[in-house]
Amino acid sequence: MMKEITKKEDWTTKKEFLQSWEYGEFLKNTGRKLLRFEYLTNDKEKIQFQGIVSSNAFGFKFIYVPRVSFSQELLDEISTYFKQNNFVFWRIERLSDETPKKFNYKLIKNRQPECTWLLDLTKSEEEILSEMHSKTRYNINLAIKKGVVCKIEKDLNIYWKLNEMTTERNSIKSHDKNYIEKLLNLDNVYQLTTYFANEVLSSAIVFKYNDIMYYLFGASSNSHRNLMGPYLNQFEIIKLAKKLDCKVYDFWGMAPPAEKGSGEENSHHNYSWQKNHPLDGVAKFKAGFNGKLECYPKPLEIVLNSFKYNIFLFIEKLRKRTIVGHSTKE
């Protein structure tokens, strides 16, 4: 039996922060439509999850459910419920390899990181430092010797200015300013910023949930890059996470491993990754801090109405072609 959950007192602690009540409320504050559900099994076990509901101009709606683990039977039960409630399809980012038996599905690209890089914080600070790559330790010490300092403070404008520099420098997209502002309003979110005298070098935004610290966003200045502010930033995050009794630091995104001998690989500190991956540029940086890789199964798109689903895909293809072909010149 499926039912919606609307009260915080009915929501239990989840393994993944993407399924936490606090993160769900944050998404609602940014304008997302969020629904929470509870499924009661025959053994009276309560299984809860939340997802973001979206729809297109034709009113075709779907729901995206991140980082959950469902049995094959449960996937079919949830799919039946969504079908009865006029969802065209639903997307699920899985923690396990189960697939539905009664519904068609296809594997899709990850929205959340396909792989991540985890640092064990149960070790002492000295052990963590000793297991870093020597160049990483050198860069941390260089920043300290040159007078770089790190402050724990929330300042949206400081981060956003750096973010604009970073996105332009690396030709990448980012969430809008309102999204970052709402995120910084959360009690379990921290912003750490490095300074050289009065100049800002780098800033990072991290999210604590249970005993894990997650590195969500980072940005750096175009100037004084030789002072290695981002390296000190990460070390200070590690120290803060240990102070807050975290057992794991999740670097939140890592280039997936390369096939040995493929010729399409980059390597650093005993890790080899796909050099053509979008995270190629940050993989070396993160690998230098040491850690272990964790990868997730491919997400599923489970089809509930084949006719409308095919129309939805056709419209999406047309929309993307229009965006790519559009000229911004006036």
N, C-alpha and C positions, 0 to 999 in steps of 0.2 A: 504494500500500500504506500502510495506517495502522497505527501502533503507539503504545503509551503510553510516555511518558518519565518516569522516576523519579529520575534522577541529575542533579545540578546541572551536572556536567561535560559532559553531553550537550545542555545547553540553551544556545542562542546568544543574543546581545544582540538585543533587540527595539527597534523604533522607539518604541512606546508603553509607558509605565511600567505600564499595566494588564496588559500581557503579560510583564512582567519576572518573573524567578524570585523576586526579593525580595518583590515585591508578592503573588505567589502564596503564598509561605510565610506572609506576614502574614495573608492570608485564612484559611489553614488554622489558624493560631493563634487566630483568632476563632471557630472552630467550623465554618467552611464546608467542604464537601467539594469538593476541587479535583482536576481531572484535566488532565494535559498530554499532548498528542498530537504526533506527527510524521507528515507525509505525504510520501512519496518519489515524485516525479513520474517520468514516463518518461525525462526528461532528467537524472535523478539529483539534482534540486534538492530540498533538504530544507525543507519548510514546517512551522513549528511554531506551536502555539497552545495556550492554556489556557482552561478554562472552569469555572464553578461549577455543580455538580449539585444539583438540588433534586427533591423528590417530595412528593405529597400523601398524604392518609390512605389512599388506595386503592393506593398504590405506583406511581402514574403518574409517571414521572420525565422530567425535561427538563434541558437544559444551556444556560447563558447564556455566550456568548463575546463579550467586549467588544473593540472597536477593532482590527479586523483587515481585511485586504483579500484577498479570494479571487476567482479567476476563476469564470465560470459553471460550467465543467467541474469545478472543485474543490468548489464548493458542492454539486453533485450527488454527487460521490464521498464527501464527508463525510456528507451526508444519508443516503446508502445505508449507510454504516458505522454511523451512529447508529440507523437503523431496524433493522438486523440485531442491534443490541445493546439493543433494546427501549426506546429513547427514544420518547416520544410526540411530541415536537417539540423544536426547539432555537431559541434566540434569538441573533441576531447583530447587533452594532452595527458597522456597516460604515464603512470608510474610502473605499470606492468604490461605484459604483452597480450593480454586477453583481447579478443575481438567478438563482435556479436555473431550469433548463429542465424537469426531470423531476418536480419536486415543487411542490405548492401552497404558497403563502405569503401572508402579509398584512403590511402595514406597521403598525407599532405605535409607541407613544410612546417617546421616549428615556429610558433609565435614567441614562446619563451625560449631561453637558450637550449640548444640541442645538447650541449655538454657544459659542464661547469667545473671549476677548479676549487678544491676544498683544502683548507689548511687546518691541521690539528692544533687546537689551542690548549689542549690539556698538558702539553709540554711546557717547560719553563721558557721564559723570554730568552735566556741564553741558548737553550737548545734550538729554539726557532731561528734565532740569528745564525747559529752555526750551520744550520742546514740550508740556509739561503745560498744562492750562487755568490761567489766572492765579489763579483762586480756589483751585485745588488747591495751587499753589505757596504761596499766602498761608497756607493752613491748615497746611502743613508747617512753614513759618517761624514761625507763631504758636505751634505746639506747642513748638518749640525755644526761642523767646523766653520762654515762660511756665515753662520749666524741666522740661518733659516729657522723660524719657529712655527709651531702649529697650534692653532686655537680651536676649541670646540665652541662654536657659536652659529646661530641660525641667521643668515642674512641672504635673502632671496636675490637682491640686486647684485651682490658680489658674485654669487654663483651664476646668475644669468649673463652677466657681462663676460665671464670666462666661457660660458657655454656657447655664446655667439661666436667667440674667437675659435673655439674648438671645432664647432660644426662647419664653419667656413674653411678652416685650415684643412680639415680632413674630408670635406665634401660629404658630410653625413647629415641625417635628419635627427631631430630630437622631439621630445614631448613639448607642448606649449608651456608658456610661463605660468599659466593658471594651474596646470597639472603639478608643476614643481612647488608652487606656493601651497597648494592643498596638502601635498606630501610633507612639507616641512612643518605643517601644523600638527602632525601626529606626535604624540608624546614619545613613542619608541623609535623615532627617526632622529638621527644626529647628522650635523654638518661639521666637517673638519676642514679648516682652511690654513694653508701655509703662507707665511709672509717673509719677505726680505726687507727689513726696515719698514717702510709704510706701503710697500708694493705687494700686491697679491700675486702669488705664484700659481697656486692650484687650490682646488676645493673638491671635496667628495661628500656624497650623501649616502648614508648607510641606514639600514633598517634592522632592528633587533626583534626577533620573534623566538620565543622559548629560549633555547640555549644556542641559537645560531645568529651570527651577524652577517647580513647580506650587503654586499657592495652594489648599490643600484646605479649611481651616476657619478661621473668624474669629469672635470674640465680643468684646463690649464691655460696659462697666459702664453702669449707669443714671445714675451721677453724673459730674460734671465733663465732660459731653459737649461743653461749649464749649471745651475744651482740645485738641480734635481729635486725640486719641490714635491712632485708626485710620489717619489720614493719615500720621503719622510712622511708624507700624507698616509701612505699605506701602513707604514710601521706604527704610526700613532693610532691608526684604526685598530691594528692588532692589539696594541696595549690597552686601548679603551675596551675592546671586546673581552679581553681577559679580566679586566677590572669589573666588568658587568657579569662575570661568571659564564661567559659563552664558551662552549666546547669546540665550536667549529666556526671558521670564517669562510663564507661562501663568496668567492670572487665574482659570481654571477655571470657566467659566460666565458667559454674557452673554445678556441678553434678545435674541431674534432681531430682525432689521431689520423696520421697519414699511413697509408699502406707501406710497409717496409720495401725498399727497393723501387718504389714507384717513380722516383725522380721528381716528384711533386711535393717535396716536404721541406720544412724548416725545422731546426732543432735547437734546443737550449736547455741546459740543466737536466739532462736525461729525459726530455720529452720531445717527441717529433709530431708535428701537426701539419695539416693541409695548408700549404703556403698560399693557395688561391682563395682561401676562405675570407669572408669579410672581417673576421677577428684576427687575421694574421698579424696586423700591426700591434695588437695588444697582447698577443699570446706570449711573446718573448718576455715582456714586462712582467706578466703574472707568473710565468713559469719560474722566473728568477727568485721568487719568494718561497719556492718549494710548495709541495702539495700533492694531491692525488686527483685523478680525473674521475668524473662521474658523468655518464651519458644516459639519456632517456630514450624510450622507444619512440618511433615516429607517431605523431598524432593521427587521429582518425577523423574523417568526416562521414558521419553516418546518415544515410539518405532515408528520409521519411516519406517524401512525396517526389517520385522520380520525374514526373512531368514538370512541376514547378521548379525542381532543382536544376533541370537542364536549361530552363528559361533563365533562372538566376545566373548560371554560369555564363550563358550567352551575353546577358546584359553586362556582367562584370568584365567580360572580354572586350566588349564595345567601349565601356567606360575607360578602361586602361588604355586602349588605343587612342581615344580622344585626348587623354591627359598627355600621353607621349607625343602626339602629333601637334599639340596646341602650341602656338607661337606667342611668346610674351612680348615681342617687339611691337611698338606702337608707331 
